[in-house]
């Protein structure tokens, strides 16, 4: 918000002046009113490890994250480039596998990956788009540059909070937003629907899109309702779908209706008990048969999890160079791959300086933050890494940028990250904003909602 010691953030001056004019008591009062609105609107999520509280709101901080037009230009270009490379990479590994034959990426890292789906080999997805919805997690370091922390190419969540946070600010703080020139985010649903229609099977005059949800007990069920409503499409569960003659239909009170595009919020293993997990009751038997025949499009495609694997992430700069012959616009955080002897040796020698992450975990679980860890935690981490090196990567601790945040002690600095959402059909469009997550615990760098993080409205200036 303030910029850096070298350069004041002039683009936030008017916003800072308006915040300065607000009394702290008034700010807190309006913040409380905003959180009450979240409850009343049912804008909630679930933490599976806390069974006593099915519905929780994502804590919301009313001081916005502000991004300049110049910074957004870089972010936008970098995200578009990354999504393009990921889609080319996925097409290649499920077809010619040139990148593996050339040795640019270790063959076993891809083909031995638990998210690699051999059933996808040879399937030509419409427009070559595997990742229709992508979330790229970015952090800003000491030098002011945004770098990529990880990719989310399977079922990225959180976009509903981006839109609802904006609506909340428009209701609660219209005086703060007036005449600032903030790019809109409310057209996400329309942009998503347009992209999904573009990837529908050929020769379908009026494609029917549906959103497939695991149901009410999923942590992101509010988001599933929200997105179905925003797109104007039916929200369905596996039991609402039936596959007949390799075509997908949706049950309704007046019979069966054809379905052409499924935006699925269910993991690969649970989509089709006939092709994957036979015990799944969340998907619909025969979906994979219909998908292979090209009568239905799945968004995101099956098998995209290879591309957001934390070990494959380390190779993303090489993947971008390989397919696009370009340098990455958004750099990776320096990453040491423990499956490689050099990376393992460096990690074990420098545990106290590094952030060690299991490649298969999400939500901030299993991470050891070396500079903040106890001796016992470091020793446990060492034992875990030595027992299964291929499951870990290590990165230097990035000194995440901070944003002013309302706390119990007053307005204080709290660490933030940013997840811009990209939607891809024929081309890629990036929602101008994204989910700014904030670590509400003082000093913490874990921003995940499941670990007690909150969110902010993200203002990209025109």
Secondary structure, 3 states (H helix, E strand, C coil): CCECCCCECHHHHHHHHHHHCCCHHHHHHHHHHHHHHHHHHCCEECCCCCCCCCCEECCEEEEEEEECHHHHHHHHHHHHHHHHHHHHHHHHHCCCCHHHHCCCCCHHHHHCCCCCCHHHCCCCCHHHCCCCEEEEEEEECCCCCEEEEEEECCCCCCHHHHHHHHHHHHHHCHHHHCCCCECCCCCHHHHHHHHHHHCCCCCCCCCCEEEECCCCCCCCHHHHHHHHHHHCCEEECHHHEEEECCEEEEEECCEEEEECEEEECCCHHHCCCCCCCCCCCCCCCCHHHHHHHCCCEEECCCCHHHCCCHHHHCCHHHHHHHHHCCCCCCEECCEEECCCHHHHHHHHHCHHHEEEEECCCCCCCCCEEHHHCCHHHHHHHHHHHHHCHHHEEEEECCCCCEEEEEECCEEEEEEEEEEEEEEECCCEEECCCCEEEECCCCCCCCCCHHHCCEEEEEEEEC
